[in-house]
Amino acid sequence: MPQIFVKIDAEKCKGCNLCVEACPKKILSSGRDARNKYGYRAVTANGSEDCTGCLNCALMCPDGAIAVYKRQ
């Protein structure tokens, strides 16, 4: 079974949370970590083993901060 990985570029993320709302499996969460160099709290991916690879998060991101990878 392929594994799906969600990678978030914290320096590009503005914390708008559009991806959090778009994720059907709710594996993304609002940033609670340290702020990036622009002062935003980046979204984080938790439990990516539940990810289906639907790409909703990457498609919703206005800043292109999310990439979804599949390893077979």
Secondary structure, 3 states (H helix, E strand, C coil): CCEEEEEECCCCCCCCCHHHHHCCCCCEECCCCCECCCCCECCEECCHHHCCCCCHHHHHCCCCCEEEEEEC
